[in-house]
Amino acid sequence: MMNTIWLKSIIISAVIVLVTTGCFKQNQAKDAAVQMKNESGMSHATDPKLTSAPARVNGKEVTITAQESMLEVAKGETIPVWTFNNSVPGPEIRVKVGDTVKIHLNNQLKVPVSIHWHGYPVPNEMDGIPGVTQDAVAPGKTFTYEFQATVPGTYWYHSHQDSVNQVDKGLYGSFIVEDPKDNYDRDYTLVLDEWMSSSATGMQMNGTSEMDNMAGMDHSQMNMGSGDMDHGNMPMEGHDMSMYDLYTINGKSGNSVEKLSVKKGDKVRLRLINAGYISHQMHLHGHDFKVVSTDGQPMNNPAIIRDQLLSIAPGERYDIEFIADQPGSWLLEEHGTDARIQQMRTYIQYEGISGQKDRSDSDKVLTTFDLTQYGNPSASRFALDQSFDQEVQMNLNTEMKNGEMVYTINGKVYPNTDKIHVKEGESIKVTMVNQSKQDDHPMHLHGHFFQVLSKNGVPLQGSPVVKDTLNVKPGESYVIAFEANNTGYWMFHCHDLHHASAGMVTDVEYTDYRSNYTPDPNAGNIPE
């Protein structure tokens, strides 16, 4: 499979080079784009309609339909997408603690899909992993996900079938389990993502659903090196993400992002979810705020902070809280030097206030929020000096194997990585070390929460930190621990899904679990 991916990658890169140098005629480019579209499962017989605004729904029982659409990310920029219920993000599903959740997935695409409940400890058979917990839902078919909502917090859902491509095309949404103790006047969910525009591929769109570009194509085929297609001599510099030249919040970019309306005195909660493959550094202007949770799990006695950047890695969530006590129009924006980051911004807009617009300072260097020293210590499940039933080492790396760039765990690529075998009730300590020179690895464990115990050999100083996704930067090491309290077969992988699709996946398998599921060899299951 890896050789096929690289072969397609070489072909796509050659097409782009020929187009941009003027050696490829326009009608040939259109034919190539249509061919790519057919291979990816996109329809060319009819024009998909434009997306609608994401809805907020009561998730006790909801039908979600996967379908093709066209997303207008900004005025004059429309891209082909795959959606849940014709919106990007898909509907924001809200439930209360104690609710029984029943979600019917109806697939109207031409390829199989699934839904994974990212961060939520669902029963194993509801985890949505094709070939592991279920068969992918075939075109025209329906599958029902049902589970009990017991843990409040901010989560999200996305396809886990060929996820490097399907998530990139828009198959995701937010899943909020409301805590009965919470009391907010305004509660906003902001899903961060990045896309390839028509200009990023050197082709043009004709304004219809007939794609004359490669935006929305097979993103697992992107150049995983520095731009040199001689894979045998490719420097280990991390894969190229520069083609993602459109940044969005809730599917909109720049001035098209909806403003967040507040009034003076409001208690406001912002739920920030990164559904993309690039970390984003977000800055709230003009207000003191608290980080009240990460990955849906509460912080103990969070302190008030100001003018700090929240670095949100792929798959992570941060919830912040502030009091609207500074009437005006204030930015929430990404910081950095790239021109594209200026598209990821919106305004906190006070009702009845005009003419007091905030100014961007996105190039200003600010302190980055440090989760390891925030809040106050409190009783927690794990400690560094306790005994564990099992200790696991995970060395994460970027390597060349057989002329291909791969992402490894202890020198191996999935499905040949060493599985973590556990028994119900065991405590497991995991040491993760990022040996890649430039690649971040946001590691995500399915079905469980883990506690972060130390970073680079230093124990955490503040609140206990409980997460399901943790970004390990080059040279960093973390010690985490989790309890084997959710029987099944679970994935543990990098949530830069390019890395996962190229090998950085392992499994946590309960030795005392026997699944009743037998994969259908004809279902076309692609778990990553």
N, C-alpha and C positions, 0 to 999 in steps of 0.2 A: 504493500500500500504506500509506503514511503517513497519508493521509486516512482510510482504513478504520480504522486503529489509533486515531486520535483520536476517530472517531465512536463506536467501541466503548467507549473510555475515558469519554466523556461519558455514555453510556448506563449504564455500571456505576456511575459516581459518582452519577448521579441516583437509581438504585435504592437505594444505600446511604443517601443523604440521606432518602429517603422512609421507609425502614425505621426509621431512628433517630429520626425525628420522629413516628412513630406513625401515619403517613398511608398505610402500605402494609400490607395485611392479611397475616397469616401464610401463608395458603394461596397467595397471589400470590407471596410471597417464595420459597416452596418451588418453585413452577412456574418462576420465573426462574432459580433455582439449577440445576434439572434441565436447563433449556434451555442454560445456560452450560456445564454438564457435558457435554452432548451435543456442543456446538460444539468443546470442547477435546479430544474423543476419549475421555472417561472413560465407562465403562459404568455403566448404571443397572439392568440386567436382573438381575444377581447381585451379591452382596455380596463385595467383595474381602476376603481374610483379613488378619489382623494380620501384620506383618513379623516375621521371625526375627532373631536376633542376627547381625551380620556375621561371616562366616567368613574365616579365613586359608587361602589355597589355594596349591598349587604351580602356577605359571602356565605350565608347559611346554605343557600342553594343557588348556584349560578351556572349558566351555560357559557362557555368560552369557545368561540369559533376561530380557528386558524385560517387566514385567508390572505390573498394578495391585495395590496393597496399601493397608492402613491402618496408619499409624505412630502408636504411643502414645509421644509425646515425653516425657510425664510423666503421673503418675496423674491420671486424669480429663480428659486432653487428648489426643484422637486426631484425626489429620488424614489426608485422602486423599493418597496419594503414588504416584509411579511408581518402580519399583525395578529393580535388577539382582539376580536370584536372591532376590527377596523380602526384601531387607534394604536399609537406608539407614544408612551408605553400603553400596554393593555389596561383594562379596567383596574382601578385600585380596589382590591378586595378587602373589606373591613369586617372583622368579626369581633365578638367579645369573648373573654375567658369563659369557658364552659360550653360554648356553642359547638354543635356538630357541623363540620364543614363538609359540603357536598358540591364538588365542582365537576361538571360534565364537559369534557374536552371534545369538541366536534371539529374534525379535520376536513377542511375544504381546500387544502393545498394539494399539489400533485405529488408530494413526497410525504413519508411518514414523519410524525412529530411526537413529542411527549411533553409532560410538565414535571419539573423538579421544583420542590418547595425549598428554596435556598435558605439554609440556616435553621429551618424548623424541624424539630425531632419527630417526624411522622413515623408511623409504622413502616417497616422496611418495604412491604409490598406497595406502598403509596409513594415511594421515593422517585419514581419516574425515570429509571435508568434502563434504557432499552438493552435487552440481552442479559441484564442482571436482575432486575425486579419485575419487568414486564416486557412485552413486545411493543415496539413503537406503534402508535395508532396510525393505521393505514388510511390513505385518502378515502374520504366518504364514510369513515367509521367514527365511533364515539367510545370514549373510555371515561369512567367515573372515578374520581379521587374522593375518598371519604376518610376523615379523621377528626379527632377531638382537639379543639383549641384549648390548650392548657397553660401555655407559656406566653405572657404578653410581650410585645415588642415589635420592632420594625424588621420585616423580612421581605423577600421578593420571590417571584417565581419566573422560570424561564424554561425553554425547551432544553432537554438534555440529549436529544437525538441530533447527531452531527452538530453539536452545540457551537463549535468554533464558527460555523457558518450561520446557523439558525438564530442564535442570539445576536450576531452581528447584523442580521437582516431585520431585527426588531421584535422577535418573539419573546417578550418579557413584560412583567408588570410588578406592582408592589402588593405585598400581603401584610396587612396590619392587624395585629391582635391587640385590641384595646384593653388597657388596664382599668378596672373600675375605680381605682384610686386617682387616676389622672384627671386633671381639670384644666383645660386650656380654652382660651377664647378663640384662638386661631391655631389650626393644626394643618400644616402643609407638607406634602411629600414631593421631593425634588429628585428625579432620576437623571443621573449624569451619563452621557454617552458620547461616542465619537463615530464619524461616518466618513466615507469617501465621496466627494462631490464629483460631478462630471468632469470638471477641470483637472482633478487629481489624476485622472486616467488618460488625459490627452485627447479625449473624445467629447462629443457634444450630445446633449439631449434635444430631441425635437419637440418637447413640450407635451408628448403623449406618453402612454404606457409602453410604446415601442422603444426599448432601450437602445440608444446608440452609444452607450458608454459601458463601462465595466463596474460601475458602482453597484454594490449589492451582489457582486459575484462571489466566487468561492474564495473566501479570505484565508482559508488554510493554505492557499497556494502562494501567499505573499512571500516576498524575498525575506528570508530569515537571516540574511547576512548584512554586509555593509553596502550592497549594491553590485558587487562583483559576482557575476554568475558562474565563475570558475569555482565550483563547490569543493573541488579537491584542495584548493588553496585559499579557501575563504577564511579571513581572520575572525577570531572569536570576539566579535564586537557587539553581539546582541542583534536581534532582528530589527528591521527598519519599520517604524510606525509612522513615518512622515506622510504616507498616503492618506492618513486620517486627517483631513484638513477641515472638516466640519465638526464643531463641538456643539452639543445640544443639552438643554435642560427640558425634560418632559417633551422631547421631540421637536423643540423649537430652538432657533439659534439667534444670538445677538438681540437686536431690537424686537424680534418676534416672540421672545420669551415672555410669558404672561407675568405681569407684576403681582407682587404679594400684598394684598390690601390688609391694612391694620388700622386701628384707631388708638389714640393715646390711652395708655393704661392697660391695653391688652396684654395678656400673658400668651406668648407665642411659642409654638414648637415647630421646628423645622426638621424633617426627616430626610437625610441626605443618603442616597443609594447610588453606588457606582455600578452600572450595568455594562460598562465598557471594558477595555483592555489596557487603559492608561490611567495612572494615578493622577488625581486632580487636587490642586492646592487651593482651598476655598477660604475667602476672607469676608467676614461680616463687618461692614462699615458702621461706625457711629454708635455702637451699642455694646454694653457689657453682656456677657452670655455665660452659660454653663453648658458643659458637655454632660448630658444626663444619662446617655447610654451609648454603647458601642455594640454593633451586631445585635441590637435589641436587648442587651443585658445591662441592667442599671449600674451606674457608678455610685460608690458610697461617699456621701457628703461632697458632691462636686463643688469646686471653688469657682468663684466668679473670675473670668478672664476677659481680656480685651485685645484686639489687634494681634491675634495669633492665627496662623494658618492651620486649617484642618487638612491634612494629607489623607485623601480617601482613595484607597487602592481598589483594584477590581474585585467586586464581590462584597466589599465592606460596606457597613452602614454606620453613620454617626447621627445621633439625635442631639440637637442643641435647643436651649430654652433661653428666652430673653423677655424682658418687659419693654413694651413699646413706649418709651419715655422721652424720645427725641423727635418730635414732629418734623417731618420733612420727607425727602425721597432719598433713600440710602441704598447703596449698592451691596449686593452679595455677588462677588466675582472671583474668578480664578486669578492666581498670580503666576507670573512667569515672563519669559522674554519672547516666546513664540507668538507670532501674530494671531494664530488660531485661537489662543486662549481668550482673546478679547470677545469671542463669540459666547463664552460660557459665563453669562452674567444675567442678573435680573435686579429688580429694585424692590426694596421694602417701601411701599407707598402708603403714606398716612392719608386717610380719608379727609377730604376737604382742604388738602394742602397742595399748592401748585407754585411753581417758580423757585423752588428750593432744591434743585437737582444736585445730587452728589457728583463728585468727579472721581474718575478712576485713578488708582495708584498701583495698577497691576504689576508694574516693574519694580515696585519697592520691595526690598528684602525685609521680611518680617520673621519673627520667631515662629518655628513650627511647634504646634501643640505636642507635648510629650505625654503619651498615655501612661507610661511606666512610672511617672512621678506625680500623678494627679489624684485628688481626693484623699481620703483617709483610710488607713488600714482597718480591717474588720475581720471577723471570723470567716474562714473560707474552707473549702473542701480539701485543698492540697497545700503542702509545704515542701520546700526543696529538700529538707533534711529527713523527711519521712521515708519509710520503706515502700517500694512499689512492687507489684507482682511481675512487672515486665518493664524493661528499659529498651528503647528503640533509638537507633541513630539513623537520621535521614540527611545524607549529603546531597545537596541539590546542585546541579551543574549543567553547563552548556558544553556540548562535546560534538566532535565529528566522528561518525561511524559509517563506514562504507560509502564515504563521499557525501553523506547527508548530515546536516546539522540537526541534532536531536537534543532533548532535554531529559536529563537522567536523574534517577534517585539511586544513590550508591552505585553509580556506573551502569545502571541498567535502564531499559526503556520498557514501558508497558506493552504487552501483558507479561513481560518477563521480570518485572520488578518483584522484590521480595514482599509477599503479603504479610500483614500484621495479624497474627492469629491470637484471638482473645477468647476468654470465657466470661459468661455473665457474672458481673460483680467485681471483676478484676480492676485494679488501678494500673494505668499505663503512663509512663513518663517517656516523652519524645523529645529528642534534641535535634533541631533543624539547623543546618549550617548551609548558607548560600556560598558556594564556591565559584559561581559565575562571575565574570569580570564586570559585566554591565547590566545583566538582566535581573530585574526584581522578580520574586516568586511569591505571589499572594496565595498561600496554601489554605485550602478549604477542606474541612472534614465534614462528610455527610452524617446526618443522623445524631450528632452529638455536639455538645458544647465542650470546650476545653478551657482550662485556666492557664494564663501566661504566668510563669514563675520567675523567669529571669531573661534579661537581654544582655548579650555579650558578656556573660558571666556575672552580671550584677543583679541581685534580687530586686524585684519591683518594690518601690518605696511607698506607693500610695494605696489607692483602693484596689481590692482584688479585681483583676481584669479577666472577664469571661467572654470568649469569642467563638466564632465558628470559622472565621477567615482571618489570617494574619499575614501581613506583607513582610517578607524577609528580603532585605536589600543586600546587594553584593557585599560580601565580607562579614555580614551579620550572623549571629547565632541566637537562637531562642530555645529555652526549655519550656515545654508545655506539658500539661497532664490532663487526662480525661478518665472518666469512669465508664467501663463497659456496661452500660445500662439500657441499651436499646438493641435487642437481638436482631441479627440479620447479616447481610453482605453489603458493605458500605464503601464508597469511593473516598479517597484522600488524594487530592490533586491540586495542581496549580490552577488558579482562576484567571491567569492570562491564558485563555483557551487555545491560543496558538501553541503554547508550551505543552498543554495537556494533550493536544492532538498529535504532538511530536514526541510523546513519551513520558511526560512527568505526571504519572498517575500510579498509585498503588491502591490496594484494597485492605480494608479492615474486615476480617472474616471471623465470625463467632464459630468456634469449633463445635459448639453444642446446638447449632441451628441447622435445620433442614428445611429448605424451601420447597413449596409445592409447585413452583413455577418451572416449566421446561421451555426454553427458548425455541421459537419456530425458526428453523434455518432459512425460511423463505420470507421472513418479515423485514429483511433489510435493516436489522438493528445496527446502529452506530452509536455506541455509548458516549463518545467524546467528539 
